[in-house]
């Protein structure tokens, strides 16, 4: 199982939002490149980056920062936030990103998303962000009536690299992940499932590994010190 330390970007700085609320922001570090290097030196192979400005503005906003990370830090980067058209896909893949997370655009333009998935096989990830059982879009600002499990089934035959599931109610709360729904996703589709939101302790990592997930994204817990990255990586092995 992979451990993916997270960097969320607003105005080029590392932040975390509590439950996806833009007015509940914690700023941790001004230099995301230095932060990425710390994660790499601790042993992480993957880096999860979210362009929160991009998610809000529906276009890549922190592209230059992401490109600097890709150039200076030998990690595989997955990027989400503001990837809404093919031009953005090409731009960020050319910037050195290993795979791109599409959430709102995948849900609202599924035919187009399917076309892009086939055009860029194993370079796209479906981001399913939910409050309860229903999907949220537009940087978590909109809540729809679509079921997360139904949509996962709909996308299961596409050549995606993974599905990332985030329980928004858990995100940034340091209260543990939604194991039950993560397990349901693992059992529903054959695609690799990456868990996000609420991963707080080494025991959370062990529990997710036992549930069969392919990866776990850890954000605030690393910055707050409730989990040690090296210990999380060891537990994932």
FIKEBA-751611 format. One record per residue (C-alpha): x, y, z; residue number from 1. Coordinates in steps of 0.02 Angstrom, whole numbers, plus 32768, in hexadecimal, padded with zeros to 4 digits. Example, Ala and Ser with C-alpha at 12.3 -4.5 7.8 and 13.67 -1.06 7.14 Angstrom:
2
[[8267; 7F1F; 8186]; 1]
[[82AC; 7FCB; 8165]; 2]
This chain:
237
[[8000; 8000; 8000]; 1]
[[803F; 80AD; 7FD2]; 2]
[[8042; 813E; 804C]; 3]
[[8026; 81E6; 7FF7]; 4]
[[8051; 827E; 8061]; 5]
[[7FE7; 8312; 802E]; 6]
[[800C; 83C5; 7FFF]; 7]
[[7F75; 8435; 7FE5]; 8]
[[7F9B; 84DA; 7F91]; 9]
[[7F4E; 8586; 7FA6]; 10]
[[7FB0; 861C; 7F66]; 11]
[[8047; 85A9; 7F50]; 12]
[[804C; 8579; 8009]; 13]
[[802A; 84D6; 8065]; 14]
[[7F82; 84DA; 80BD]; 15]
[[7EFA; 8466; 80FD]; 16]
[[7E40; 8486; 80FA]; 17]
[[7DD2; 8440; 8183]; 18]
[[7D48; 83D8; 812F]; 19]
[[7D6B; 8431; 808B]; 20]
[[7D33; 84DB; 80CD]; 21]
[[7D99; 8568; 807F]; 22]
[[7D78; 85D7; 8116]; 23]
[[7DC3; 8552; 8189]; 24]
[[7E75; 8558; 8149]; 25]
[[7F16; 852B; 81A5]; 26]
[[7FB6; 8567; 8153]; 27]
[[804C; 84F9; 8179]; 28]
[[80E0; 8525; 810A]; 29]
[[8106; 85A9; 8088]; 30]
[[8179; 853A; 8020]; 31]
[[8123; 84A0; 7FD8]; 32]
[[81C2; 8468; 7F7F]; 33]
[[821E; 845E; 8025]; 34]
[[818A; 8400; 8070]; 35]
[[818B; 8383; 7FE0]; 36]
[[8245; 8367; 7FFB]; 37]
[[8223; 833F; 80B3]; 38]
[[81A4; 82BD; 8080]; 39]
[[821C; 8272; 8001]; 40]
[[82AA; 8269; 807F]; 41]
[[8234; 820C; 80F6]; 42]
[[8220; 8186; 8070]; 43]
[[8180; 81B2; 8014]; 44]
[[817B; 8189; 7F5B]; 45]
[[80D4; 81DF; 7F36]; 46]
[[8098; 8290; 7F57]; 47]
[[7FE1; 82C3; 7F56]; 48]
[[7FC9; 8379; 7F23]; 49]
[[7F26; 83D9; 7F1B]; 50]
[[7F1B; 8483; 7EC9]; 51]
[[7E91; 84CC; 7F36]; 52]
[[7E92; 8570; 7ED6]; 53]
[[7E7E; 8509; 7E38]; 54]
[[7DED; 84A7; 7E80]; 55]
[[7D94; 854B; 7EA4]; 56]
[[7DBD; 85A1; 7DFF]; 57]
[[7DA8; 8506; 7D8F]; 58]
[[7E57; 8515; 7D45]; 59]
[[7F0A; 84F0; 7D7D]; 60]
[[7F42; 8585; 7DE6]; 61]
[[7FDD; 8544; 7E41]; 62]
[[8026; 84EF; 7DA7]; 63]
[[80D1; 8542; 7DB9]; 64]
[[80E2; 8506; 7E6D]; 65]
[[80B4; 8454; 7E3A]; 66]
[[8131; 845A; 7DAB]; 67]
[[81BA; 8491; 7E25]; 68]
[[8193; 83FF; 7E98]; 69]
[[8198; 8386; 7E04]; 70]
[[823F; 83CC; 7DCB]; 71]
[[8294; 83D4; 7E75]; 72]
[[8250; 833C; 7ED2]; 73]
[[825D; 828A; 7E8B]; 74]
[[81AF; 8254; 7EC2]; 75]
[[8119; 821B; 7E5C]; 76]
[[8097; 82A4; 7E67]; 77]
[[7FDB; 8291; 7E5C]; 78]
[[7F82; 8337; 7E47]; 79]
[[7ECE; 836C; 7E5B]; 80]
[[7E72; 8411; 7E55]; 81]
[[7E3C; 8471; 7DBA]; 82]
[[7E59; 83E8; 7D39]; 83]
[[7DBE; 840A; 7CD0]; 84]
[[7DF6; 83FC; 7C19]; 85]
[[7E75; 83A4; 7BAC]; 86]
[[7EE6; 843C; 7BA6]; 87]
[[7EFA; 8433; 7C63]; 88]
[[7F1C; 8377; 7C58]; 89]
[[7FA6; 8391; 7BD7]; 90]
[[7FEF; 8426; 7C34]; 91]
[[8002; 83CC; 7CD8]; 92]
[[803D; 8326; 7C90]; 93]
[[80C1; 8389; 7C2F]; 94]
[[80F0; 83DE; 7CD4]; 95]
[[8126; 8335; 7D18]; 96]
[[808B; 82FA; 7D75]; 97]
[[807A; 823C; 7D76]; 98]
[[7FBD; 8236; 7D7E]; 99]
[[7F2D; 82B0; 7D88]; 100]
[[7E93; 82AA; 7DF6]; 101]
[[7DF0; 82DB; 7DA6]; 102]
[[7D57; 82EC; 7E12]; 103]
[[7CD9; 8373; 7DE4]; 104]
[[7CFF; 8367; 7D2A]; 105]
[[7CF1; 82A9; 7D2D]; 106]
[[7C49; 82AE; 7D84]; 107]
[[7BFC; 833B; 7D1F]; 108]
[[7C46; 830A; 7C75]; 109]
[[7C54; 824E; 7C80]; 110]
[[7C59; 822F; 7BC3]; 111]
[[7CE9; 82A9; 7BB2]; 112]
[[7D41; 825D; 7C49]; 113]
[[7D30; 81B0; 7BFD]; 114]
[[7D7D; 81F0; 7B5C]; 115]
[[7E0F; 823E; 7BBA]; 116]
[[7E29; 81A0; 7C21]; 117]
[[7E3B; 813B; 7B82]; 118]
[[7EAA; 81BE; 7B30]; 119]
[[7F1C; 81C8; 7BC8]; 120]
[[7F14; 8116; 7C0F]; 121]
[[7F50; 80FF; 7CC2]; 122]
[[7F78; 81B8; 7CD2]; 123]
[[7ECF; 81EC; 7D18]; 124]
[[7E83; 81CC; 7DC3]; 125]
[[7DCC; 81DE; 7DEF]; 126]
[[7DB4; 8248; 7E8A]; 127]
[[7D16; 821C; 7EE8]; 128]
[[7CF9; 8298; 7F75]; 129]
[[7C5F; 827B; 7FDF]; 130]
[[7BFB; 82BC; 8070]; 131]
[[7BA5; 821F; 80AD]; 132]
[[7B77; 81B2; 8019]; 133]
[[7B66; 8240; 7F99]; 134]
[[7BEA; 8290; 7F2C]; 135]
[[7C25; 8344; 7F40]; 136]
[[7C6E; 83AD; 7EB2]; 137]
[[7CB9; 8458; 7E8D]; 138]
[[7D3E; 8453; 7F14]; 139]
[[7CBD; 8404; 7F89]; 140]
[[7C50; 849F; 7F7A]; 141]
[[7BC0; 8442; 7F27]; 142]
[[7B68; 83A5; 7F65]; 143]
[[7B0C; 8338; 7EE8]; 144]
[[7A97; 82A4; 7EF3]; 145]
[[7B0A; 8227; 7E9D]; 146]
[[7B3C; 818D; 7F00]; 147]
[[7BF7; 8171; 7F12]; 148]
[[7BE8; 80B5; 7EFA]; 149]
[[7B7A; 80C6; 7E60]; 150]
[[7BF2; 813F; 7E0F]; 151]
[[7C88; 80D0; 7E38]; 152]
[[7C30; 8040; 7DDF]; 153]
[[7C10; 80B1; 7D4A]; 154]
[[7CCA; 80D8; 7D3A]; 155]
[[7D0D; 802C; 7D65]; 156]
[[7D30; 7FF6; 7CB1]; 157]
[[7D99; 808E; 7C85]; 158]
[[7E58; 8081; 7C7F]; 159]
[[7E6E; 80EA; 7D1C]; 160]
[[7F06; 80DF; 7D8D]; 161]
[[7E9C; 80E6; 7E2B]; 162]
[[7E03; 812B; 7E83]; 163]
[[7E22; 81A2; 7F14]; 164]
[[7D97; 81A6; 7F94]; 165]
[[7D8D; 8237; 800E]; 166]
[[7D0E; 8242; 8099]; 167]
[[7D00; 82FF; 80AB]; 168]
[[7CB7; 82F2; 815A]; 169]
[[7D58; 829D; 8190]; 170]
[[7DD3; 830C; 8132]; 171]
[[7E44; 8370; 81A2]; 172]
[[7DE9; 8337; 823F]; 173]
[[7E6F; 82BE; 827F]; 174]
[[7DE5; 8244; 82AC]; 175]
[[7E0A; 81AC; 8240]; 176]
[[7DD2; 817D; 8190]; 177]
[[7D2B; 8138; 8157]; 178]
[[7D5D; 8082; 8156]; 179]
[[7CB0; 803C; 8132]; 180]
[[7C93; 809C; 808F]; 181]
[[7D49; 8086; 8059]; 182]
[[7D32; 7FCB; 806F]; 183]
[[7C92; 7FD2; 8008]; 184]
[[7CEF; 8025; 7F79]; 185]
[[7D7A; 7FA3; 7F7F]; 186]
[[7CF6; 7F1A; 7F74]; 187]
[[7C90; 7F73; 7EEC]; 188]
[[7D13; 7F93; 7E64]; 189]
[[7DB7; 7F45; 7E2C]; 190]
[[7E13; 7FEA; 7E1B]; 191]
[[7E93; 8018; 7EA1]; 192]
[[7E42; 807E; 7F2C]; 193]
[[7EA3; 8108; 7F84]; 194]
[[7E5A; 8145; 8029]; 195]
[[7E5E; 81FA; 8061]; 196]
[[7E14; 825E; 80EE]; 197]
[[7E34; 8242; 81A6]; 198]
[[7ECD; 81CF; 819E]; 199]
[[7F19; 81FD; 8245]; 200]
[[7F79; 816D; 8295]; 201]
[[7FE4; 80D8; 8267]; 202]
[[7F52; 806B; 829A]; 203]
[[7EE7; 80C2; 8216]; 204]
[[7F6B; 8092; 8195]; 205]
[[7F69; 7FDD; 81CF]; 206]
[[7EAB; 7FD7; 81CB]; 207]
[[7EA4; 801E; 811B]; 208]
[[7F28; 7FA3; 80E2]; 209]
[[7EC0; 7F14; 8128]; 210]
[[7E2A; 7F5A; 80C9]; 211]
[[7E89; 7F43; 8026]; 212]
[[7EA7; 7FF7; 7FF2]; 213]
[[7F35; 801F; 7F79]; 214]
[[7F67; 80C0; 7FD0]; 215]
[[7F44; 813B; 805B]; 216]
[[7F53; 81F8; 8050]; 217]
[[7F8C; 824D; 80EF]; 218]
[[7F86; 8309; 8106]; 219]
[[7F64; 8367; 81A6]; 220]
[[7F9C; 82D7; 8215]; 221]
[[804D; 82E7; 81D0]; 222]
[[8052; 83A2; 81EC]; 223]
[[8007; 8395; 829A]; 224]
[[807A; 8305; 82CB]; 225]
[[7FF4; 8285; 82F7]; 226]
[[8047; 820B; 827E]; 227]
[[80FC; 81F6; 824A]; 228]
[[8114; 81E0; 818E]; 229]
[[819F; 815F; 819F]; 230]
[[8134; 80F7; 8216]; 231]
[[809F; 8105; 81A1]; 232]
[[810A; 80C9; 810F]; 233]
[[814A; 8038; 8176]; 234]
[[8098; 8006; 81A6]; 235]
[[8062; 800E; 80F1]; 236]
[[80E7; 7F8F; 80C3]; 237]
